[in-house]
Amino acid sequence: MKSTYKVLLAAFSLSVVLALNVNAQVKTETKVEEGLVSQTVKVETGEVVYVSGNDLIVKTDDGMLRHFPNVPDDKTVTVGGKELTIHDLKPGMKLQRTTVTTTTPRMITTVKTVTGKVWSVSPPNSVILTLADGKNQSFHIPKGQKFIVNGQETDAWGLKEGMNISATAVTETPETVVSQEVVRTGTMPNPTPEPPPQGAVLLFIVAPANP
C-alpha cells in the first residue's frame, strides 16, 4: 500500500547578507528569502519474498513483485532497534520505506554597487571606470540603469569622461530547493508454530493362525 501526504508548514523567511569587495569600489550584497515550505510524505510497504547476496525481491501490498538488484551494503533497515543490512533480511520480513520530500522556494536578490571615474563610455551598452586602485574595469550597462553624478540621477547618455559616478544594479533570481529524507523500518516474520507432539505408536503384529 502506498500513502502520500502533503503538509504545508508555516511561512518564514531567512535573510543572509554577504558582502564582497572587489578593488574596494565594487560591492556585491546577496539576500536570500525563503518562502512557504511544503512537505510530501510517501509510505511504501511490502514483504520480503526472496533475498540472495545483494539481490532483493519484495512483494508490495498490491500483489506486485519488485526486484531491487545490487542493493548497497550501506543501505540499512531498522528492525527491533537494530540496523540490518541486505545480508540480514529474511523471507517473510515486513518492510516499510517512508520518504519525506521537502520543497522550499527561495528568492535570491543581488545588489551590486559600483563607484569610480568614467574613463570611457559607449552608451547605452557599456562603460569603463577607473577604480580607486587606478585600474580600469569594463561594465555592462543593464537596460534602464541609472547613475548618480554629484547627487543627481542620469542615464548612460549623460555620462562623460572624468565624471565620478556610482550605480546600483538589483537582480532577483527565483529558485527551488528540494531535499529528501528516507527512513527504512521492518518487522521480523511471525515464528513458525512447532508441530504438536505425537504420542507413542503401538504396532500390533497379528501372527497368522496355525493351520
C-alpha positions in Angstrom: 0.0 0.0 0.0 1.3 3.5 -0.9 0.3 6.6 1.0 1.1 10.1 0.1 0.6 13.1 2.4 1.3 16.8 1.6 1.9 19.1 4.5 2.2 22.9 4.3 4.4 24.4 7.0 4.2 27.9 8.4 5.8 30.5 6.1 9.0 32.0 7.2 11.9 34.0 5.7 15.6 33.8 6.2 17.8 36.5 5.0 21.6 36.1 4.6 23.6 39.1 3.5 27.1 38.5 2.1 29.4 41.5 1.2 32.2 41.1 -1.3 34.6 44.0 -2.1 36.4 43.9 -5.4 39.1 46.6 -5.9 37.5 48.3 -2.9 34.9 50.0 -5.2 32.7 47.1 -6.4 30.5 45.7 -3.7 28.0 42.8 -4.1 25.4 42.0 -1.5 23.2 38.9 -1.7 20.0 38.4 0.2 18.2 35.0 0.3 14.5 34.9 1.3 12.7 31.6 1.8 9.0 31.2 1.2 6.3 28.8 2.1 7.8 25.3 2.8 5.8 22.2 1.7 6.4 18.6 2.6 5.2 15.4 0.9 5.3 12.1 2.8 5.2 8.8 0.8 4.9 5.5 2.6 5.6 2.2 0.9 5.3 -1.3 2.5 6.0 -4.8 1.3 7.2 -8.3 2.3 10.5 -9.9 1.5 9.9 -13.0 -0.7 13.5 -13.6 -1.9 16.9 -12.4 -1.0 20.3 -13.7 -2.2 23.5 -11.8 -1.9 22.6 -8.2 -2.8 19.5 -9.0 -4.8 16.1 -8.5 -3.2 12.6 -9.2 -4.3 9.7 -7.6 -2.3 6.0 -8.2 -2.7 4.1 -5.0 -2.3 0.6 -4.8 -0.7 -1.0 -4.6 -4.1 0.5 -8.0 -5.0 3.2 -6.7 -7.3 6.8 -8.2 -7.2 9.5 -5.6 -7.2 13.1 -6.5 -7.9 15.9 -4.5 -6.2 19.2 -5.7 -7.7 22.6 -4.8 -6.3 21.4 -3.3 -3.0 24.3 -1.4 -1.4 25.7 -2.8 1.8 25.3 0.6 3.5 21.5 0.6 3.0 20.1 -0.4 6.4 16.7 -1.2 7.8 15.8 -0.6 11.4 14.2 -3.8 12.9 13.7 -4.0 16.6 16.1 -1.2 17.2 18.9 -2.8 15.3 20.3 -1.7 11.9 20.2 -4.6 9.5 21.8 -4.8 6.0 20.7 -6.6 2.9 22.5 -9.7 4.2 20.4 -9.8 7.4 17.0 -9.8 5.6 14.9 -13.0 5.6 11.8 -14.0 3.6 8.6 -13.1 5.4 10.0 -9.9 6.9 7.8 -6.8 6.6 9.5 -3.7 5.2 8.4 0.0 5.2 10.0 2.9 3.4 9.0 6.4 4.3 10.2 9.2 2.0 9.8 12.8 3.2 10.3 15.4 0.4 10.7 19.0 1.4 10.4 21.8 -1.1 11.5 25.3 -0.3 11.0 28.2 -2.7 13.7 30.9 -2.5 14.2 34.4 -3.9 17.9 35.4 -4.3 18.3 39.2 -4.5 21.7 40.5 -5.6 22.6 44.2 -5.2 25.8 45.3 -6.9 27.1 48.8 -6.2 29.9 50.3 -8.3 31.7 53.6 -7.8 34.6 55.1 -9.9 35.6 57.7 -12.5 34.4 57.4 -16.1 37.4 56.6 -18.4 35.2 56.0 -21.5 31.6 55.3 -22.2 29.7 53.6 -25.1 26.1 54.4 -24.4 23.8 52.6 -23.8 25.8 49.4 -23.6 29.0 49.7 -21.6 31.2 52.0 -19.5 34.9 51.7 -18.4 35.6 53.0 -15.0 38.9 53.8 -13.2 38.6 52.4 -9.7 40.3 53.5 -6.6 43.4 51.4 -7.2 43.9 53.1 -10.6 42.9 50.1 -12.6 40.3 50.3 -15.4 37.3 47.8 -15.4 34.6 47.5 -18.0 31.0 47.1 -17.0 27.9 46.2 -19.0 25.1 48.7 -18.6 21.7 47.0 -18.0 18.7 48.4 -19.8 17.2 51.3 -17.8 20.3 51.6 -15.5 20.6 54.9 -13.7 23.8 56.6 -12.3 24.3 59.1 -9.6 26.6 62.0 -10.5 27.2 64.7 -7.9 23.9 63.7 -6.2 22.0 63.9 -9.5 20.5 60.9 -11.4 21.3 60.4 -15.0 21.4 57.6 -17.6 24.2 56.2 -19.8 23.8 59.1 -22.3 24.5 61.6 -19.5 27.9 60.1 -18.6 31.1 62.0 -19.6 34.7 61.2 -19.3 36.2 62.2 -15.9 32.9 62.0 -14.1 32.8 60.4 -10.6 29.8 58.2 -10.6 28.1 55.5 -8.5 25.5 52.9 -9.7 23.4 50.2 -8.1 22.0 47.2 -10.0 19.4 44.8 -8.4 18.7 41.4 -9.8 16.2 38.8 -8.5 16.6 35.1 -9.2 13.9 32.6 -8.0 14.9 29.0 -7.3 13.5 25.9 -5.6 15.4 23.7 -3.2 14.3 20.1 -2.9 15.6 17.7 -0.2 14.6 14.1 0.7 14.8 12.0 3.8 14.3 8.3 3.6 13.5 6.1 6.7 13.5 2.3 6.3 12.0 0.1 9.0 10.9 -3.5 9.2 9.5 -6.3 11.4 10.6 -9.9 11.7 8.3 -12.6 10.3 6.0 -14.4 12.7 7.6 -17.5 14.1 6.5 -20.8 12.6 4.5 -22.8 15.1 6.0 -26.1 16.1 4.0 -29.2 15.3 2.2 -30.7 18.3 3.9 -33.6 20.0 2.7 -37.0 19.0 2.2 -39.9 21.4 3.8 -43.3 21.1 2.6 -45.5 18.3 1.8 -49.1 19.2 2.4 -51.6 16.4 0.4 -54.8 16.7 1.5 -57.7 14.7 -1.0 -60.4 14.3 0.6 -63.8 13.7 -1.3 -66.0 11.3 -3.2 -68.8 12.8 -1.6 -72.3 12.7 -3.2 -74.4 10.1 
